[in-house]
Amino acid sequence: MFAFFKFMLPILLLVLVLMGLWLSVLHFPWNWVTYLVMGLEILTATIVFSMEFQAQQIGGTSGWGSFGWLGFNVGLAMLLGLCRGAIWLYQRFGFSV
């Protein structure tokens, strides 16, 4: 059980800090975007932690939820980058892409 927390807690902290830094770099014009994304991150991390903790009892199933969660975070970061680029284009040139 403690090995699970030794491995997952640093990854969780790293992902949350990196997403916070990515949001500060993107600098959305609305504060609610930051709150929404970080709340979504914490919600998905809580779900994945509970799934992984329960999956420890079943051989061969633990670890896959973590990979899915990391993939979700990468996809969310790319989506946020694309959205911020579209907002910048709209603000800069006055049209949407």
C-alpha positions in Angstrom: 0.0 0.0 0.0 2.7 2.5 0.9 4.6 1.7 -2.4 1.5 2.8 -4.2 1.5 6.2 -2.4 5.3 6.5 -2.8 4.9 6.2 -6.6 1.6 8.0 -7.2 1.7 11.0 -4.9 4.8 12.5 -6.6 3.3 11.9 -10.0 0.1 13.6 -8.9 2.0 16.6 -7.5 4.1 16.9 -10.6 1.1 16.8 -13.0 -0.9 19.3 -11.0 2.1 21.7 -10.8 2.8 21.3 -14.5 -0.8 22.0 -15.4 -0.8 25.0 -13.2 2.3 26.3 -14.8 0.9 25.6 -18.3 -2.2 27.6 -17.4 -0.1 30.5 -16.2 1.9 30.5 -19.4 -1.3 30.4 -21.5 -2.8 33.3 -19.4 -6.5 33.0 -20.3 -8.4 36.3 -20.1 -10.9 34.8 -17.7 -10.1 33.5 -14.2 -12.8 30.9 -14.2 -10.9 28.8 -16.8 -8.1 28.2 -14.3 -10.5 27.2 -11.5 -12.4 24.9 -13.9 -9.3 23.2 -15.2 -7.7 22.7 -11.8 -11.0 21.5 -10.3 -11.3 19.0 -13.2 -7.7 17.9 -12.5 -8.4 17.2 -8.9 -11.6 15.4 -9.6 -10.0 13.1 -12.1 -7.0 12.5 -9.8 -9.4 11.5 -7.0 -11.2 9.1 -9.2 -8.0 7.5 -10.6 -6.5 7.2 -7.1 -9.6 5.4 -5.8 -9.6 3.1 -8.9 -5.9 2.4 -8.6 -6.1 1.7 -4.8 -8.9 -0.8 -5.4 -7.1 -2.4 -8.4 -4.2 -3.3 -6.2 -6.1 -6.3 -4.9 -6.5 -7.7 -8.4 -3.4 -8.9 -10.2 -2.5 -7.3 -13.5 -5.0 -4.5 -13.5 -3.3 -1.8 -11.5 -1.4 0.9 -13.3 -3.6 1.2 -16.4 -5.8 3.9 -14.9 -2.7 6.0 -14.2 -1.6 5.8 -17.9 -5.1 6.8 -18.9 -5.0 9.8 -16.5 -1.7 10.9 -17.8 -3.0 10.6 -21.4 -6.0 12.6 -20.4 -3.8 15.4 -19.0 -1.7 15.5 -22.1 -4.8 15.8 -24.3 -6.3 18.4 -22.0 -3.1 20.5 -22.2 -3.1 20.3 -26.0 -6.8 21.3 -26.1 -6.1 24.2 -23.8 -3.3 25.3 -26.0 -5.4 25.2 -29.2 -8.2 27.1 -27.4 -5.8 29.8 -26.3 -4.4 30.0 -29.8 -7.9 30.5 -31.2 -8.7 33.1 -28.6 -5.5 34.9 -29.5 -6.3 34.8 -33.2 -9.8 36.2 -32.5 -8.4 39.0 -30.3 -5.6 39.8 -32.8 -7.4 39.7 -36.1 -11.0 39.8 -35.2 -12.1 36.6 -36.8 -12.4 33.0 -35.7 -10.7 30.0 -37.3 
